[in-house]
Amino acid sequence: MENSPDSDVGETWLFCESSGDVVRLLGGNMAYGSEFIEMPPVENWLTDWDWLDDGWGENAISIWNDVREQCPVATTERYGRAFMPVTMDAVRDIAHDTEHFSSIWVNVGRPDAPRSPAPPITSDPPDHHGHRRLILPAFNPKAVAAIEDEMRSYCRSLIADLDGQNEVDAAVAYTQNIPVHGICLLTGLPEEDADLFRLWIYKNFQLAPRDNNVRLEVMTEMSQYISAILEDRLKNPKDDMLTMIANAQIDGKDLDWNIKVVYVRLQIVAGIDTTWSALGSGIWHFAQHNDEVQRLIAVPDDHMLWQTANEEVLRYYAPVTMARKVVQDVTVAGCPMHAGDQTLVTFPAANHDPAAFEDAHIFKLDRENNRHVAFGLGIHRCAGSNLARLEMLVAFQEWLRAFPNYSLDTSKKTTWANGQVRGPRNIPVLLNR
C-alpha cells in the first residue's frame, strides 16, 4: 500500500457488529437507533447501575463501597446486560483474560451505538502488540522527562495569569489546560485548537453515550480534522509523533490510513481528559486538607513525599473505568457472564477494595506499597502513564507552592463528570494569598 491516504477525508470507520470487521462509513451518515435515550435516576446501584447517572460523579466511591458489601459484581439492563465488578480480584481477572473478554468495546453503552476502532486500546492479541509497540516510544521515560522544564514553565504561566484574583475556577484556569499542553508537546498537535479538543472530549464522554447522532458527529469531525493534519505531515514532515504516525508501518507494512487517524484521535480522547480529571481531583482534595498541603510544601520537590502523594491521588481518585465485551461464557466472582454481555473493568473501585489496601477508605499522603491500578492492568495498561505522572507532579508542586492556603469556595458547587472518565469539571476555590 502506498504511503498516502486511501480514503476520503471525513470518512468514519466503525465496527460491523455482525461480522466483527471494520467497515467504512462515508461521510458519517448512518442511522443508529433513536437520537437520544433518557434514563431514569438510579434507585438500586446493585441491580440497576448507570455510570451516566448524576449520582455517579460525586458519589462513586460510596457507591462502590456499598455494592462491595453486598456483592462483588453489580448488574444492569440499561444498555443490555452489563456488569460492574467492585473487587480487586474480579477486576484483575477480567483485565487479564483476553480469551473471554474482548477490548473491541472499551465503554459500556447502547447496543446499537456505532463504535470506532482505536488501536491499541481496542485491539486484542495478536494484533495488539504491534500497535502498542508503535506508540510506546513517544511516551517512554526519556521522552517525557525532556518536557518537564517546559511543563513547569507552563504551569507557572497559568498561575501568573491569576495575579490579582482571589475567586478562581481552578479547573478552567489550571487543571484542564495542563494535559492539553503536554499532549500537544509530545504529539505535535496545534495547541491553538485546545478549545476544540476540549469540546470533542465533552461530546465524546458526556453526550455521545446516550446520543448516537452526537457520537457519529464527533467521530466524523475528528476524523476530518486529523486526516488533514496527517496529510500535511506527509507533505511537510516534522520531528514529531504526528509525522511518525503519518508514515507508520508495522512489520514493514504501511498502516491503513484510517487506523493512523484513530491513533491520533486516541491521543486526544485518552490523553487529556483522563489526566485533567486526576489532577483536578487532587486540587479539589488538597483544597480541603491544608495540613497535607503544609506537609508537602515543607519538603523539596525531589522528596519522596511528593511521589507518594501523587500515587495516592491516583489510587484514591482514579478517573478511568474501562470496559470489555464478553465473547465467551464465563463466570467471574460467582457471577455468570454470557457472550454479548458488557462489563466494566472498574479500576477505581478496585483501588478502594479493603482486601487489597490497608485502610483503603483513608487518603494517606505517605502510603507505602501502593500498588494501585489507576493505569489499568494487563496488556492495555496505560501507555501514557509516565506523562500523566509528570504532569500531575509538576502541576501539584507549582500550585501548592504558589497558593499554600487556598481553599474551596463553599458558596459555589464543584461539578463532576459522570461516565467513563470521572473527575471535577469546575473547582471553585479561594486563593487566600
Number of C-alpha atoms within 10 A of each C-alpha: 10 10 15 16 20 11 14 13 18 21 20 28 24 21 19 14 13 6 8 10 11 14 15 15 16 15 17 21 13 12 13 15 15 11 12 14 12 7 11 9 13 17 9 13 18 21 16 16 23 26 22 22 15 15 15 22 21 17 12 17 17 14 18 26 19 14 22 21 9 10 15 22 23 23 19 19 13 16 15 15 16 26 26 29 28 29 27 24 17 20 27 19 15 25 25 14 12 17 13 18 25 22 25 21 23 23 21 29 22 18 17 14 21 22 23 21 23 24 22 24 23 16 22 18 12 8 11 17 16 16 21 17 12 15 20 12 14 18 18 15 14 11 14 22 14 11 17 16 11 13 21 18 14 19 23 17 12 16 17 11 11 15 8 9 11 13 15 18 18 24 23 14 16 25 32 23 20 23 26 24 21 24 20 21 18 19 20 16 21 13 16 10 11 17 12 12 19 18 11 21 19 16 18 19 21 17 17 24 21 21 21 24 22 17 22 25 19 21 26 22 16 21 23 18 14 23 25 15 19 24 18 15 19 18 10 9 15 13 10 16 20 26 21 20 22 26 18 21 17 12 7 7 11 16 21 17 24 23 19 24 26 23 22 24 20 16 18 23 17 17 22 24 26 20 29 27 26 29 33 27 26 23 27 22 18 22 25 13 14 16 12 15 22 15 12 22 17 10 12 11 15 8 11 13 18 22 15 18 21 22 25 25 23 26 25 23 26 31 28 24 23 22 25 25 22 24 18 15 13 16 11 15 14 11 16 9 20 17 13 16 21 29 28 25 29 29 27 30 29 29 28 28 20 15 13 16 18 13 13 16 15 12 15 16 19 16 16 10 9 16 12 22 22 27 21 23 18 14 19 20 14 18 22 21 19 16 25 25 19 20 25 24 19 22 22 24 18 18 19 19 14 16 16 19 18 23 20 24 17 10 8 11 11 18 14 21 23 23 23 23 23 27 28 26 21 22 26 23 23 20 21 12 11
